Amino acid sequence: MKPEERPTRIVRIENWSVHRDPYAAPETVAGRPYLVGEVHGYPGREDGHRVQTGHIYDAEGRVAYGRRTAYRLGEPAPKYLAWCEANGIAFDPDRPIKITAIEEDR
């Protein structure tokens, strides 16, 4: 996703975790990650409402970008951190989500 294509609406997401469809090829749009967590400042949703976001196309620092909404990452879910540790996945608090560009994004 080019910086000029990034959404301008930014909401905060707390108690979040990263998910992927285990049956989708990672190089496809369906294989992109999405977030599950509690949103704050999302129009039409009460603060703390639990959501599953659309696919995440880009990330910079502690902001993850979907097609229409950017998510400022608050605290991750403790169970997600425990899962990362149990599976040998290093959690980088300054850059917790890493996205690999696919042809569609270039």
N, C-alpha and C positions, 0 to 999 in steps of 0.2 A: 504494500500500500504506500503510495507516494504521500509525503507529508501534506501536500495541498488537498489530498482526498480524505484526510482524516476528519472524523466528525468533530463538531465543535461543542456538542452537548456532552458535558462531563458529569457523571454521578459517582458517588462513593460506593464501594462494595466492601462489606465487612464479613468476617467469618467465612471467607471464600475458599474454594478449592478448584483445581483445574481438572477437567475431564476431557475424554476423547471417545468417539464411537469406536469400540474395539473391532467392529466389522468393516470399517471403512478404510480404504487405502490412505496412508498418511499424506500422499502427494495430491490428493483430491480435496476439494472444498469440504466435503463431508468428513474428511479426516482431520480437519482443523480442530484445535481445542476450543472449549467453551468454559465458562465459569459458572459455578453455583455458589450463591451467597446471599447476603442480606443487603439490599440497596437502600441508599439514603439520598434524597434529593431527586428521585426519579419521578417525572411528571405522571400523575394519575395513580401512583402507588404510595401507600403509607410507608413512612420510614421504618426500616427493619423488615420489610416484606421480602420473603425468600423467593429468589428467581433463578432460572437457568437462562443465561444470556444466549444471544446468537453466537455464531462462530467468531473467534478472535482472529483478526487479520494482521495485526501488528502490535508491537509493544515497545515502549521506551521507558526505561527506569521503572517506576511504579504506576504506569498508566498503560492499560490494555485497550486496544481499539477494535471495536466491531464496525460494521458498516454504517450504523446510524448513531451509535452511542460509544463514548469513551468511558472507561471505568478506572477511577483512581483507586488503587488497591490499598485498602486498610489492612487490618490484621488478618492473616490467614487462619483457617480453621485449625484448631489443635490436632484434630484427627488427621487432617491432610499433612501437617508437619510430621506427625508420627508415621504416617504411611510413607512419606518421602524417606525418612530415616531408615525405616525397616526395609526399604527397597534399594538402599544405597544411592539415593538421588540427593545430591547436594542442593540445599535451598539457599539461594542468594537473595537476601532481603532487599538489596538495592536494585536487583534486576530479576525478579522472581519468575517472569514468564519470558521464554525465548521462542521466537517464531522464525521458521525457515521459509524464505520466499519460494513461491512456486511460480511457474511460467505465467499464470494469470495475473500476478502482481507486478510483473516487470514492465 
